[in-house]
Amino acid sequence: MDWDYLRYIRALAIGGTLAKAGELLGVHQTTVLRRLDQMEESLGVQFFERNRDGLQLTPVGETAFRKAEKLAVEMENLQRKLVGQDDSAPVGKVRVAAEDAMMNTLLSPILATLVREFPDIELEVLTDNDVANLSHREADLTLRPENKPQATLEGERIAAIESAVYGSALYCRRNRSMDLENSPEDVTWIVPDETFSHLATGRWYRKQLKNVTSVIRCNSLQSMHSLARSGAGVAVLPCYLGDSVKELRRLSDPLEGESVDLWLHVNQDTQQMARVRIVMEYLVERLQALESSIEISTTF
């Protein structure tokens, strides 16, 4: 097997499309396609499923990709030894992924100080409304809420995220007589769509809002936050997000039994890289320092 094949497989897996893989490799996408066809034909295997959304690794491709990632780590470590780089001064790219709301509210200030302290880190920020879509092929570190992480995932628990009902002062003035507990159907609710099935609060929505007809559906917490802040309706938001702006009022206690753990996961294929370890330790320390503001349990 040509060792260069692994370089192309790694770029295709990380990029997800021929065009992005070409950018990573510094070649035109037609070259990438020609090389992929050559690889699969010469070995008689299929590394990727091709569809309208891009490329998906097959089981054979997953095996090749894991090997390619390990070789990339080994080559980087070898290069560091040869040029005498010190692990205390990390150099290179680190990819950090999070939901848009977490990136904007929790991570952005921390990343701003990170790049000042480690100017040789090339930070790549990935956001997605559903972080489950951000697989290990794309991110070195992923911040996401989940109560039962897969046993194969490596990471650190940060805190438990509490959620509550929020509305703007403007909306509250317009609806002074609203009774969220006894008459939720009289209120306009800003709710997540089906892409938010991973949210712990989904159970609360199904139980408490089953008769509600006046809703605004969103596919991101950031959109829910913005609409609630503008007075479009009320929304269940993580307390770290709802309490972050003066325009919103907390209209309920944190929802009982609806907290979800916040984890920072590390890519098993790149966790041995010095720069990834250092960035992870940096983020964990500073995120855990915010635990009291994430785990808000005071009454409204």
C-alpha positions in Angstrom: 0.0 0.0 0.0 1.3 3.4 -1.0 1.9 5.4 2.3 0.6 8.5 0.4 -2.8 6.9 0.3 -3.2 7.5 4.1 -2.5 11.2 3.7 -5.3 11.5 1.2 -7.7 9.3 3.3 -7.0 11.5 6.3 -7.7 14.7 4.4 -10.9 13.4 2.9 -12.1 12.2 6.3 -11.4 15.5 8.0 -12.6 17.6 5.1 -15.7 15.6 4.3 -15.7 16.8 0.7 -13.3 16.7 -2.3 -13.0 20.4 -2.3 -12.1 20.7 1.4 -9.7 17.8 1.1 -8.0 19.6 -1.8 -7.6 22.7 0.4 -6.0 20.6 3.2 -3.6 18.9 0.7 -2.9 22.0 -1.4 -4.2 20.4 -4.6 -7.2 20.7 -6.9 -10.3 18.6 -6.0 -10.1 16.8 -9.3 -6.7 15.5 -8.2 -8.2 14.3 -5.0 -11.0 12.5 -6.9 -8.5 10.9 -9.3 -6.3 9.8 -6.4 -9.3 8.4 -4.5 -10.5 6.4 -7.5 -6.9 5.1 -8.0 -6.7 4.0 -4.3 -10.0 2.2 -4.3 -9.4 0.5 -7.6 -5.8 -0.6 -6.9 -6.7 -2.1 -3.5 -10.2 -3.4 -4.5 -11.8 -1.8 -1.4 -14.1 1.2 -0.8 -12.9 3.8 1.7 -15.8 6.2 1.4 -19.5 6.2 0.7 -20.3 9.1 -1.7 -23.6 11.0 -1.4 -25.0 14.5 -1.9 -23.7 15.7 1.5 -20.2 14.6 0.9 -18.1 11.6 1.9 -18.7 9.1 4.7 -16.1 6.6 5.8 -16.8 3.0 5.3 -15.6 0.5 8.0 -12.5 -0.1 5.9 -12.1 3.6 5.7 -12.4 4.0 9.4 -9.6 1.5 9.9 -7.4 3.4 7.4 -8.2 6.7 9.0 -7.3 5.7 12.5 -3.9 4.5 11.2 -3.4 7.7 9.3 -4.2 9.8 12.5 -1.7 7.7 14.5 1.0 8.2 11.9 0.3 11.9 11.9 0.8 12.1 15.6 4.0 10.0 15.4 5.4 12.2 12.6 4.6 15.3 14.6 6.2 14.0 17.7 9.3 13.0 15.7 9.5 16.4 14.1 9.3 18.0 17.5 12.1 15.9 18.9 14.3 16.6 15.8 13.9 20.4 16.0 14.1 20.5 19.8 10.7 21.9 20.4 9.6 22.2 24.0 6.2 20.8 25.0 5.7 23.9 27.2 5.5 26.0 24.0 2.9 24.2 21.9 2.8 24.8 18.1 0.3 23.9 15.5 -3.4 23.4 14.9 -6.0 22.5 17.5 -9.6 22.1 16.5 -12.2 22.9 19.2 -15.9 22.2 18.7 -19.0 23.3 20.6 -22.6 24.3 20.1 -23.0 27.9 18.9 -24.5 29.1 22.3 -21.7 27.5 24.3 -19.1 28.9 22.0 -20.4 32.4 22.3 -21.2 32.5 26.0 -18.7 30.1 27.7 -15.8 29.4 25.4 -15.1 32.6 23.5 -13.6 34.6 26.4 -11.4 31.6 27.4 -10.2 31.1 23.8 -9.4 34.8 23.6 -6.9 34.4 26.5 -5.7 31.1 25.2 -4.5 32.5 21.9 -2.7 35.4 23.7 -0.9 33.0 26.0 -0.1 30.5 23.3 0.5 32.6 20.1 1.9 29.6 18.2 -1.4 27.6 18.5 -3.4 27.7 15.3 -6.9 27.6 16.7 -9.7 26.2 14.5 -13.2 26.7 15.9 -16.1 24.5 14.8 -19.7 25.1 15.7 -22.8 23.1 15.0 -26.3 23.2 16.4 -26.0 19.5 17.1 -22.5 18.7 18.3 -23.2 15.0 17.9 -22.6 15.8 14.2 -19.1 16.9 15.0 -17.4 13.5 15.0 -13.9 12.6 16.1 -12.8 13.1 12.5 -13.3 16.8 12.8 -12.4 18.0 16.3 -9.6 17.5 18.7 -11.6 18.8 21.6 -15.4 18.9 21.8 -17.5 20.6 24.5 -21.0 19.1 24.7 -23.8 18.3 27.1 -24.6 14.6 27.7 -25.5 12.6 30.8 -24.2 9.3 29.6 -21.2 9.7 27.4 -20.0 6.6 25.4 -17.6 4.5 27.4 -15.1 4.8 24.6 -15.0 8.6 24.9 -12.1 10.2 26.8 -12.8 13.5 28.6 -13.4 15.6 31.7 -16.7 16.5 33.3 -17.1 20.2 33.8 -20.4 20.9 35.5 -24.1 20.1 35.5 -26.1 22.5 33.3 -29.3 23.7 34.8 -32.2 25.1 32.7 -35.1 27.4 33.5 -37.9 29.4 31.8 -36.9 32.8 30.6 -38.7 35.8 29.1 -37.9 39.4 28.3 -39.0 42.3 30.5 -40.9 43.5 27.4 -42.8 40.2 27.0 -43.6 40.1 30.7 -45.1 43.6 30.7 -47.3 42.6 27.7 -48.4 39.5 29.4 -48.7 40.4 33.1 -51.4 37.8 33.8 -49.6 34.8 32.3 -49.5 31.7 34.5 -46.8 29.4 33.1 -47.5 26.5 35.5 -51.3 26.3 35.2 -51.9 27.9 31.8 -48.9 27.4 29.6 -51.1 27.3 26.5 -51.8 31.0 26.9 -48.1 31.8 26.2 -46.1 31.8 23.1 -43.2 29.3 23.5 -39.9 29.3 21.7 -39.0 25.7 21.5 -36.3 23.5 19.9 -37.1 21.5 16.8 -36.4 17.7 16.4 -32.7 18.3 15.9 -32.5 19.0 19.6 -33.6 15.5 20.6 -30.4 15.2 22.7 -31.5 17.9 25.1 -32.5 16.7 28.5 -35.3 19.3 28.6 -37.0 17.4 25.8 -38.8 15.4 28.4 -40.1 18.6 30.1 -41.4 19.9 26.8 -43.3 16.7 26.0 -44.9 16.7 29.5 -45.6 20.4 30.1 -46.3 21.8 26.7 -48.3 19.0 25.0 -51.4 21.2 24.6 -49.5 24.3 23.5 -50.2 25.5 20.0 -48.5 28.9 19.9 -44.9 28.1 19.3 -41.8 29.3 17.5 -39.5 26.4 16.5 -35.7 26.9 16.3 -32.8 24.7 15.4 -30.3 26.4 17.7 -30.1 27.6 21.3 -28.6 30.9 20.0 -31.8 31.5 18.0 -34.0 30.7 20.9 -32.0 33.0 23.1 -32.2 35.9 20.6 -35.9 35.5 20.1 -36.7 35.4 23.8 -34.4 38.4 24.4 -36.4 40.3 21.7 -39.7 39.6 23.3 -41.1 37.0 20.9 -42.1 34.6 23.6 -40.7 32.6 26.5 -38.1 29.8 26.3 -36.4 27.2 28.4 -32.7 28.1 28.3 -29.6 26.9 30.1 -29.2 29.2 33.1 -25.6 30.2 32.0 -27.2 31.5 28.8 -30.4 33.0 30.1 -28.7 34.8 33.0 -26.0 36.2 30.8 -28.0 39.2 29.5 -30.0 41.8 31.5 -32.9 41.8 29.0 -34.1 38.3 30.2 -35.8 37.4 33.4 -35.8 34.0 35.0 -39.5 33.0 35.3 -39.0 29.6 37.1 -36.8 27.7 39.4 -34.3 25.5 37.5 -36.3 22.6 36.1 -36.2 19.7 38.5 -34.6 16.6 37.1 -33.7 18.2 33.8 -30.0 19.1 34.4 -27.4 17.7 32.0 -23.7 17.2 32.5 -21.2 19.3 30.5 -18.2 17.3 29.2 -15.0 18.3 27.3 -14.1 15.3 25.2 -10.7 14.7 23.5 -10.1 12.9 20.2 -8.4 9.6 21.1 -6.4 9.8 17.9 -4.8 13.2 18.7 -4.9 13.3 22.5 -1.2 12.4 22.7 -0.2 15.5 20.9 1.4 18.0 23.3 -0.6 20.9 21.9 -3.9 19.1 22.3 -3.1 18.0 25.9 -2.0 21.6 26.9 -5.1 23.2 25.4 -7.4 20.6 27.0 -5.8 21.2 30.4 -6.2 25.0 29.9 -9.9 24.7 28.9 -10.8 22.3 31.7 -9.2 24.5 34.4 -11.0 27.6 33.2 -14.3 26.0 32.5 -14.4 24.3 35.9 -13.7 27.7 37.4 -17.1 28.7 36.0 -18.9 25.8 37.7 -20.8 28.0 40.1 -22.3 30.1 37.2 -23.2 27.0 35.2 -24.7 25.1 38.1 -27.1 27.8 39.1 -29.6 26.5 41.6 -30.8 29.7 43.3 -34.5 30.6 43.1 -35.7 33.3 40.7 
